[in-house]
């Protein structure tokens, strides 16, 4: 088990926010679509992750292990909740 704590959190990260910087190293990033459509999120400017629509998955977070310093909601007019453990 990896010890860590929350180093970044946003409960309403939206497409309009653009690329957001996480100023700490991370062990994992945890994301939840808040929109009723699938949401594409780009990590470190190159890794795309598709989050299932909020009405399709019972509000479960998608966990992506790794060290990420940026997160961007790509899908138009979409919003996510996100936190990172570092």
C-alpha positions as CSV (number, residue, x, y, z in Angstrom):
1,X,0.0,0.0,0.0
2,X,1.2,3.5,-0.9
3,X,1.1,6.1,1.8
4,X,0.0,9.5,0.6
5,X,-2.5,12.3,1.0
6,X,-4.7,14.4,-1.3
7,X,-2.5,16.9,-3.2
8,X,-5.1,18.2,-5.5
9,X,-8.9,18.4,-5.5
10,X,-11.6,20.0,-7.5
11,X,-15.3,19.2,-7.3
12,X,-16.3,21.1,-10.5
13,X,-13.5,21.0,-13.1
14,X,-15.0,21.9,-16.4
15,X,-14.1,22.1,-20.1
16,X,-13.9,25.9,-19.8
17,X,-11.1,25.6,-17.2
18,X,-8.7,24.4,-19.8
19,X,-5.5,22.6,-18.7
20,X,-5.1,22.6,-14.9
21,X,-1.8,22.1,-13.3
22,X,-1.3,19.7,-10.3
23,X,1.8,21.1,-8.5
24,X,2.8,17.9,-6.8
25,X,3.9,14.4,-7.8
26,X,1.0,11.9,-7.8
27,X,0.5,8.2,-7.1
28,X,-2.9,8.2,-8.7
29,X,-5.7,10.4,-9.9
30,X,-9.4,9.7,-9.2
31,X,-12.1,11.2,-11.5
32,X,-15.8,11.1,-11.7
33,X,-18.0,12.4,-14.5
34,X,-20.6,14.8,-13.3
35,X,-22.2,15.1,-16.8
36,X,-24.9,12.9,-18.3
37,X,-22.5,12.0,-21.2
38,X,-19.2,10.2,-21.4
39,X,-16.3,12.6,-20.7
40,X,-12.8,12.6,-22.2
41,X,-10.1,13.8,-19.9
42,X,-6.5,14.3,-21.0
43,X,-3.7,13.7,-18.4
44,X,-0.2,15.2,-18.9
45,X,-1.4,16.6,-22.3
46,X,-1.3,13.2,-24.0
47,X,-3.1,10.4,-22.1
48,X,-6.8,10.2,-22.8
49,X,-9.2,8.6,-20.3
50,X,-12.9,8.2,-21.0
51,X,-15.1,8.6,-17.9
52,X,-18.6,7.0,-18.1
53,X,-21.6,9.3,-17.9
54,X,-22.8,10.0,-14.4
55,X,-26.1,8.3,-15.1
56,X,-24.4,5.1,-16.4
57,X,-22.1,4.1,-13.5
58,X,-23.6,4.8,-10.1
59,X,-21.2,7.6,-9.3
60,X,-18.0,5.5,-9.1
61,X,-14.6,7.1,-9.4
62,X,-12.2,6.0,-12.1
63,X,-8.8,5.5,-10.7
64,X,-5.7,6.0,-12.9
65,X,-2.4,5.1,-11.2
66,X,0.6,7.3,-12.1
67,X,2.3,10.6,-11.8
68,X,0.3,13.3,-13.5
69,X,1.0,17.1,-13.5
70,X,-1.9,18.3,-15.7
71,X,-5.6,17.4,-16.1
72,X,-7.9,18.8,-18.8
73,X,-11.6,18.1,-19.5
74,X,-11.8,17.8,-23.3
75,X,-15.4,17.0,-23.9
76,X,-17.4,20.2,-24.6
77,X,-19.7,21.5,-21.8
78,X,-18.7,18.7,-19.4
79,X,-17.7,18.7,-15.8
80,X,-15.8,16.3,-13.4
81,X,-14.9,15.9,-9.8
82,X,-11.2,15.0,-9.4
83,X,-8.7,14.4,-6.7
84,X,-5.1,13.3,-6.8
85,X,-3.1,11.3,-4.2
86,X,0.6,12.1,-3.8
